Amino acid sequence: MSDYPSSILQQALTGVQKLQPYQPGKPVSELERELGLSDIVKLASNENPLGASPAAHAAVRETVDALHRYPDGNGYALRQALAAKHDRDIDWITLGNGSNDVLELIARVFLGPGRNAVFSEHAFAVYPIVTCACGADANVAAAQSVRQGQRYGHDLQAMAGQVDNNTRIVFIANPNNPTGTWLTSRQLREFISGLDPRVIVVVDEAYFEYVDQVDYPDTSLWLDEFPNLIVTRTFSKAHGLAALRVGYALAHPALTDLLNRVRQPFNCNAMAQAAALASLKDDVHIQNSVSTNSRGLVQLCQAFEQRNLDYIPSVGNFISFHPAADGQSVYDAMLRAGVIVRPVGNYGLPDFLRVTVSTQAENTRFIAALDSVLDQMRIA
Ligand SMILES: *Cc1c(COP(=O)(O)O)cnc(C)c1O
């Protein structure tokens, strides 16, 4: 690309010129190709180790006969079911091609040159991408220190301090990925109440189903109180539908109308709509997924503690840990052992690695691979 005229590249928005592309977890097929391995365990993208609900599989099969039809661009059946679930009317729901799509819609409605979005250090990587892609500035607030409570967690006071007259959006991940840190009902309510009510607050609840802390807020219940609030949820995590790309926003109908103006007409595909609708009815699958995750969190935390490895306590389906060695080297050696985890240096956490909580068997495989990698590094 070095022979490409820089005069053309310089025409891109300044924000886009500064961006790095999102780095996804390594796909299993890529590792198979590169190292000729089989029997690979992928713990890199916070996917549900139990897969999707059997009802979702069946629903997808039923859509196959209508591949030539456009999906329902209004997503009526799925939005209706979501509206019922949240005890709202349908005009409070916006569907997205994953919740990342919804985050981008919000940015496109409210951001642009001369405006900014506020979010925390170590926050989800999509916030800077959607912000800078619109030509807006990212006002990044320093995270909490050990002394304040949740190390690496969102510091709401620092975030409030980053809000200025040009701020249009505050992004909050609760819990946050990759730190797994979370905010209590009281903390979050106090923060939103104290904010200029013209600033849009996006609370990203991608891991909502997994969290069992009593003080953890369901902010979808706050929408009447705060007309500037947008809550996002996804089917990619606990519902196990990451491949299909479906998420949604809950917001006041007036905000939903704005989002709908910039939404691509068929952003949520037919299979995704059908699978999500079926999955919503399968409470048992969600319960199994959540209880598998709770046991897995205990298993992994115990393993880290027994080995004296530092980790960030998490309420999601992933844990960031410090392997007490060069993170990239440990990551590479784990790949050769057929276990894919996720480096999080791009999140300002160099040397930490993030592992997805999985079944007991896969967690055990991860721990064994980590032990052997760390042993080899000590010998070398
Ligand atoms: C995984 C994740 C999402 C969901 O992304 P989708 O586009 O719905 O797959 C959103 N926010 C956070 C913090 C996440 O970790």
The ligand as an SDF file (V2000), in Angstrom:
LIG
                    3D

 15 15  0  0  0  0  0  0  0  0999 V2000
  -20.0050   -8.3230   22.5610 C   0  0  0  0  0  0  0  0  0  0  0  0
  -20.3780   -6.9420   22.9370 C   0  0  0  0  0  0  0  0  0  0  0  0
  -21.4040   -6.2840   22.2760 C   0  0  0  0  0  0  0  0  0  0  0  0
  -22.2700   -7.0100   21.2870 C   0  0  0  0  0  0  0  0  0  0  0  0
  -21.8920   -6.9490   20.0180 O   0  0  0  0  0  0  0  0  0  0  0  0
  -22.9000   -7.4910   18.8940 P   0  0  0  0  0  0  0  0  0  0  0  0
  -22.6920   -6.5220   17.8050 O   0  0  0  0  0  0  0  0  0  0  0  0
  -24.2780   -7.4510   19.4420 O   0  0  0  0  0  0  0  0  0  0  0  0
  -22.4380   -8.8680   18.5860 O   0  0  0  0  0  0  0  0  0  0  0  0
  -21.7620   -5.0040   22.6610 C   0  0  0  0  0  0  0  0  0  0  0  0
  -21.1330   -4.4120   23.6870 N   0  0  0  0  0  0  0  0  0  0  0  0
  -20.1530   -5.0250   24.3590 C   0  0  0  0  0  0  0  0  0  0  0  0
  -19.5400   -4.3410   25.5240 C   0  0  0  0  0  0  0  0  0  0  0  0
  -19.7330   -6.2990   23.9950 C   0  0  0  0  0  0  0  0  0  0  0  0
  -18.7430   -6.8830   24.6410 O   0  0  0  0  0  0  0  0  0  0  0  0
  1  2  1  0
  2  3  1  0
  2 14  2  0
  3  4  1  0
  3 10  2  0
  4  5  1  0
  5  6  1  0
  6  7  2  0
  6  8  1  0
  6  9  1  0
 10 11  1  0
 11 12  2  0
 12 13  1  0
 12 14  1  0
 14 15  1  0
M  END
$$$$
